[in-house]
Structures are given as structure tokens and as C-alpha cells.
Amino acid sequence: MARCLVDLTGLGTGDRGAATPPVELPVKERTGVILAYLARAGRGGTKAADSEARFYFGLDPDPTHEDVEAIAEYYPVFRVEPAQG
């Protein structure tokens, strides 16, 4: 499992206090999530989004699928599922 710099404390706790552990996605499934993050509504093509792609991911402002695929192994991505019960 890759190292994560995000504090996941309390993530997935609901009214009943049941914690749902996040599930790390395999590397091959991360590319689409990272691309969606970089292109999220209202951000694509803005100076802030361009800066974010470069600062956090070391990518050009308009990264291709192949660009993101090449760095995906260095960025853990997690799926959070709703608590059962």
C-alpha cells in the first residue's frame, strides 16, 4: 500500500459511529479518478487548475490519459463505501 498524506480520521463515521474503512484502488484504476479530479466542474482550464496539476502531480496543465497513467502509482486513491447496517 502506498503512503497517504491525507488524514482519514473519522472518515465514514455516521450517526451510529460505525466506521467504514477506505479501500485503496489498484494502480490501474486510479488514472480515471485523477483525471476526473483535475477536470472537476468549474476548474478545468483555469489558472488555479493548471497550477494544481503542476504543483500536486508534476503534470502539464492539460495532461493526457497516458501522462496520468505514468504517475498514478505514486498517488494513492481510495474508495469510500457507505456503512452497512
N, C-alpha and C positions, 0 to 999 in steps of 0.2 A: 504494500500500500504506500502511495506517495505521501510525503509530508504535507500537511494542510496548515495554512496560516490563518484560517478563519475560526473564530470561536463558535462552536456549535452548541455551547452550553444552553440547555433549556429548549433547544430546537425540537419541535414535535411534541411538546408537552401541551396537553389540553386541559379542559376543566377538571378532568378526573386525575390529572397528574401522570398519566401513562406515557412514558417516553417511547418514541419510535426512533430507533437508530437509523441514521442516514446510511445509504448503500452507495459505495463508490462505483461509478460506472467503469467498465473496461475502457482501455485507451481508444479502441476502435469506435466507441460510441460517443466520445467526447467532442469530436470535431463539430458536429451539428449544433451541439449545445453552446459551444464557444462562439460559433458564427452567429447564432441567434442572439446571444448576449451582446455581441458587438453591433448588431444591426437592430437592436430593440427600438421600439416605437419612439420617434422623435429624436433619435440620436445619430442615426446613420448620416454621414456626410457633414456633420457639424465639426467645428474645431475641437470641441470637447471630446467627441467620439474618436476623432483622428488621434488626438493626444493620448487618449486612453489605450487605444490599440498599440501605440508605440511604447508607452510607459509601462503598462502591465504585461504586455505579451511580446514586445520587441518586434511588432509587425508593422508593415506599411499601412497607411490609412484605409486602404481598400483591399484587405487580404483575400486571397483565393482559398478555395477548399484545400488545395494542396499545401498552401502556406500554413494554415491552421493545423492540418494533419501532421505536419513536420514537428510542431511544438506541443501537441496535445498530451504526450506522455509526461510532460513537466508540470501540467496543471490538473490537479485532481478535480473531478466533477462528481457531485453527489445527487442522488435521487432521494427525495424525502416522501415517504408514503404516509397516508393518513393512518392514525392509530386505529387498531381493530378493537371493536367492543362496543 
